Amino acid sequence: METSLFDYTLPEEQIAQRSVEPRDQSRLMVLDRRTGAWHHQRFFQIVDELKKGDVLVFNDTKVFRARLKGTIMENGKALEIFLLRAREGTDWEVLLRPGRTASRGMRIEVAPDLCGKIREKVDDGTVIITFDRSPQEVVAFANAHGDIPTPPYVKEQPASLENYQTIYARETGSVAAPTVGFHFTSELMEKLKHRGVQMEFVTLHVGMGTFRPMKTETLEAHEMHSEFVSIDVATCSRILQAKKEKRRVIAVGTTTARTLEGVSPLKPFVGEVNLFITPGFDFQVIDGLITNFHLPKSTLLVLVSAFAGREHVLAAYQEAIRQSYRFFSFGDAMFIR
């Protein structure tokens, strides 16, 4: 399937640079995936779109300050180190910018007490660095001295990491936020509980598999990177019970959707998932999806199109543009039911 089928044109002024405050005052488009019909709400009104027994599943991953500055010790050149994820031992998968100045075997100094050595340059553009500190120490250093890993279309870094974090984030490991979760405030969560909505939490640490752009002409040629996923026994059991009772399971975000559908059949799981959901995919777990408006020709837009139909989704996106919705990470939301 051609990647160009998932393209659209967005006026630059509709790229949101920060969340609205309070966050649950953002706009919400409700889309019927069977008919393509939509209506407009504010996000806090999602309470009225849900019913007792519905299950909302959230991704509780927590973002860390993944961008570090370093110097190549052999030539003194500066570069940015974008930490993607810890690997075995003290190895890290990273992106280097500019990558052409670094070669295998070179040493990188981040600070006098934090150095690394380039072990491998991978064909996909990533680099494996072996640091002289444990992964926990590297993350602690990054959170103390690094920059927030906001996407390039956000022109100014948020004032604090909490501005690029969900209120329920607890498992550190992401280099990009599961951004639809930004819309949930403590007050809204309490209203949902009062309505009888069941809330469950899984973990997917967002990495290149989520935010890497598609550069191939077809979907089939795009290589999806794996990401760490965790679903515990009790959570899995409760979600399966809801499915048995024919209650709706609604994924909060595309990362949650990939977590639930990537462990098939659904079971307790800790490991890697690299599922690329494309049109024709047979969804086994989710009955609804809450999501933001995604970049053109992105794997996230493809996933949403697989769930709701490409024509329905692109028509809804054009309506959102006409109605001056705010797009991308800090933008407005869509509830697909």
N, C-alpha and C positions, 0 to 999 in steps of 0.2 A: 504494500500500500504506500502511495507516495506521501512523503512528509509534507509537501506543499499543500495537501488537503487540510492541514491543521493550522493554516496561516490566517492572520487577520491584521488589520491596521488599527493601531491605537494612538489617539492624540497624546503627545507627551505630557500634557498638563493633567491627564487622568492617571498618571503613575503616582500613587500615594507615597509621600515621603515620611509620614509618621502616622501613627494610629490616631483616630478620633478619641476624644475624652468626654465622658466615660467610654470605654471601649465597646460596651454593648449598645451604644447609640449609632453604630455604623449601620449602613443599609444592608438589607437582605432581600435577595430575589429567591422566590420559591418556585421551583421548576418541576412540573409533572413530567417524568421521563417517558411516560406512555403516550401522552397526547402532545407534549411540547408546550402546553399552556403555562403561563407564568403569572405571578402577581408580586407586588412590591410590599415590603414590610421594613421595620427596623429590627435589628438583630435581637433585641430583648424580647420581641414578640414571637421568637421561636418557641417560647413556652406554649403559645396557643396552637402551634403546628404539631406539637407532640402530645402524647397521651400516656396515661398510666400504664406501666409495663414496658414501654419502649426502652430500649437499651442504647445508651450513648457510649461509644468506646473511644477513649482519648489516648493519645500518644504522650506519655509522661517524660519523654526525653528532655534533657536540660542542655542548653547551649553553653559552651565555654569560649573564652577569648582566643580564638584559634589562629589569629594572624600575629606572627612574630617578625621582628627585624633581626637580621644576622649579617655576618661578614665572612667571606671566604678567606680563610687564613693564608692560603697560598698566593693570592693576588690582591687582597685587600678590597675586593669589590663587594658592595652592599647588595643585599637581596631580601625579598620577603619570603618567609616560610609560612605556608598555609597548611597547618596540621589537619590532616583528614581523619586519620584514626590510628590507634595503637595496634601494632601487630605482635608477633611473638617476641618475647624477651623485652628488649629496650628499643626495638625497631618501630619506626613510624612510617606510614604512607603519607606523603606530603606533596604539595605543589610548590615549585620554586618560581619566583619571578624576579629578574629574567632567568629562565632556566638554561639558556645557551652559555652562560658564563660559568656554569658548574659542571664538573665531570666526576665520574666514578673515582673514589679514593680521596677526593678533596675533603678537607675539614672545614666545618662551619662553626664559628663562635657566635652564640646568641648572647651570652654573658660570661664573665670570668668563671662562673660556676656552672655553666650549661653549654656544652659543646657537642657536636655531632660529626659523623663521618658519612659521606655519601657511599652507600653500599651498592646501589643499583639504580639505573635510569630505565624506566619501563616504557614500552612502545606507546602506551596510551597517554603519555605525558606526565605520569606521576613519577615520584622519586622515593626510594627507600633510604631513610636516614637512620643510622644507629646512634642514639644519644648516650651520654654517659650518666644518665639519671633514669630512674624508673618512670613508667608512664604516669603514675600518680604525681610524681615530683614535676614532670614536664607540664601537666595540666595545672598544677598549683602555680608554677611560675607563669604560665600563660595567663591565668586569671588575674595575677598580680600585675603583669607588665604588658600583656598583649592587647590587640585591638579586637573589637567586636566584629565578627564575620558577616556583616550585612552584605547583601548583593550589590553589584556595581551600579544598578539604577537608583540606589538610595544615595543621595549626594552628600548628606551629612551623617556622621556616626551618631547614634543615639546617645543621650547624656549618660545613661547607665545601662548595664547589661540587662537589668530588669525590664527596660523598655523593649528589649528584643527577646522576651521570655514569656511563656505562659504562666499563669498563676499556680498551675498544678505541676510544673516541671520539678523533677526530683532525681532523675537518673542521668548523671553527667556523661556526655559523649557526643553531642551533636555539633556540627559546624554550620548548621542552618536551622532556623526554628521551624516547627510545624505551625505555620503562621495563622491558620484559621482558628487555632486555639486562643489567639490574642483577644478574640471577641467575647470570651467568657470571663465575666467578673465574679467576684465572690457572691454578690447579691443575686446574680443570675443563677449561679449554681444552687443557691439556697431555694430559689423559686422552682427550679427543676426538681429538686428533691421533694419539695412540698407537693408537687404535681404527681409524684410517684414514678418519675423517670429513674431508671436504674443506671448507674454510672460505673463503668469498668475502665481499667487502665492497662495498656500494653506498652512495650517500648520498641521503638525503632530509632536508632541513632542515625540521624540524617547525614548523608555524605554525598559522594559524587553520583551515586545511583539516582538520587532525587534531583540534584540541581545541574548535573552535567547537560549542556545543550545537545540537541541532535544535529549533527552535521552531515548526516547521510541523506541520500535522495529518497530512500525508502525506510519504512519502519523496520523491516526485516534485517536491514544491514546495521542497525544501531545496536551497539553492545552495552548492555545494562550492567553497571557495577553492583556488586553485592554490598549489603548493609547489615549491621548487627540487629537482631530481633530477639525479643524475649517475651514469652507468654507463660505465666505460671499456671499451676494445676487448678487452683481455685477459680481463677478468672476464666480459664478455658471451660471448666465445668458449668459455670453460670451462663456463659454465652451459649453453649450447646443446649442447656435447658431452655433458654429463651427461644432458640430455634425450634426445639421440640414442641413448645407451646404456641408456636406461630406468632410470637411477638417480634416486632421489628427490631433489627440490629442496625444501628446507624453509625457509620464511621465518621468520626470528627477528623477530617483531613485525609488527603491522599496517602500519606505515610501509614496511617492506621488501616486504610483499605488494603494497601499492599501487604501489611503485616498479617491481617486476617485471611486474605485470599492467598497469600504466599505460603502459608503453612496448611497444606491441603492433603488429607482431611484435617480440619482444625484439631489441634492437640497441643499439650504443653510442649514448649520448644525454646531452646536457647541455641542460636547459631546464625548463619548467614542466609539471607534471602536476596535473590537478584531477579525477581519477577518483573517483567515488562508487560503490563496489561494493555492490550490493544483491542480494537473492535473485533467482535466475535468471541471474546473471552466469556466463559461460563461462570458467572459469579455464584459462589456457593454459600457465602456467609452474609454479606451485607445486603440490606434492603433499602438503605438510604445513605446519602453522603452529604456532609456539610463541608464546603470547600471555598477557597477564595477564587478570584479570577486570575488565570495563569497566563504565562508568557506564550506568545505565538510559537508554534512548532516545538513545544516542550513535551516531554514524556508525561507531565502532569495533565496537560490539556488532552493528550491522547487517552489517558486513563479515564478522565471525566467523560470523554466522548464515547468510550467503550461502555460506560455505565448508562449513559442517558441518550446515546445516539448522536452522531456527529452533526447532523442537520439541526437537531433540537438545540444542541449546545452552542453552535456557531450563531444560530438565530438569537438565542438568549444573550450571547455576548454582544451582538449588534444592538439589541435593545438596551443592554447595560451602558453601552457607549452613548446611545441617544439620550439616555436618562442621566448622563454624567456620573455614573458610578466611578468609584476609585478602584484602581486595579493593583494587583500583585501583593507583595508581602504585607504591607500595612493597609491594604485596601478593604473593600466591602466583601460581602460573602454571598454564597448561594447555597440553598438547601434543596437537594435533588431527592425527590421522594417517589 
